[in-house]
Amino acid sequence: MFVIFKKRIATDTSGEEVRRITTILEQNDITYEIRTKRSRGVIGTAFDSISYARTNIAMYKGSSPPLFVYFIYVKRIDFQRAKALLFGS
């Protein structure tokens, strides 16, 4: 189903939090869809790769790897029930 017919229930960068949310949704038979987006785009990642290859060092050594942003969508019909289950009344 297209995301335009769904409503965003959560946005997070933590894989653990995304798993907690999806587990609750699965236990309550609420269908969901996850979309991911890199915080650094394709061009930025390519520049990183080229820079690290030229200097011959490990990629992201000593720094955090690029973040992923997770977007979780549910059907509009299930939104209020999912919101109550995840975040309380």
N, C-alpha and C positions, 0 to 999 in steps of 0.2 A: 504494500500500500504506500502511496505517496505521503511524504511528511506533511504536505500542506493540509491533509485531512486529519492530522494528529496535533496534539498539544504537548509542548515541552514540560515535563514534570521535574527535571533536574539537569543541572550542568555542573560538572566536577572535573578535577584533574587527578583525583585519587582513584586508582583501580580498586582498592579495597571498598571504598564507599559505593562505587558503581556496582560491585558484586553484592553488597548488602542490599541495595535498592532492587536489583534484578531478582535476588532470591525472594524478597518479600512479594514482589509482583508475581513471580512464578507460583509461589505457594497459594496465592489468592486468584489464580487463573486470569490474570490481567496480561493481555498481550502488550508487548513493548517493542520498541526499535531503538537501537543504539547507533548514533553517528559519531564519528571521531574526526577531529581536526588537529593538525599539528600546529603548535604555536609558532613554529618557524616554517615558512613556506618552502616550496620545492626549490626555488632559486636560491634562497638562503642556505638550505641544506647542501645544495650543490657547491656553493662557494665555500662552505665549511669543509667539505670533502676535499676540494682542490687545495685549500690552504694547508690542511693537515697532511695531505699527500706530499706536497712540496717540501714541508719541513720534516717529513718522515717521523712524526710522532703519533702516538695512539690518539684516536679521535675521542674528544671530550675527556681526556686524561686530567684528573684533578678538578673537573667541573661537572655540573649536573648534566645528564643527557637532555635532549629536547623534550619538552612537555607535550603530552597529548591532552586535548580537552574532549571530554565525553559529553554528548548530549543524549538524554533519554527521553523518548516520546511515547505517549500512550494515546489511545483513541479518546476523542473528546467525551464520549459517553462514559468512559471509565475514569476520567480525570479527577472528579471530586472524591470518589472512593479511594483511588490510589493516593491522592494527597493526604487524606485522613489516615490511611495505613502507614504512610512513610513519615509524616511530619506531625501527626496528631490532629485534633479537630481544628 
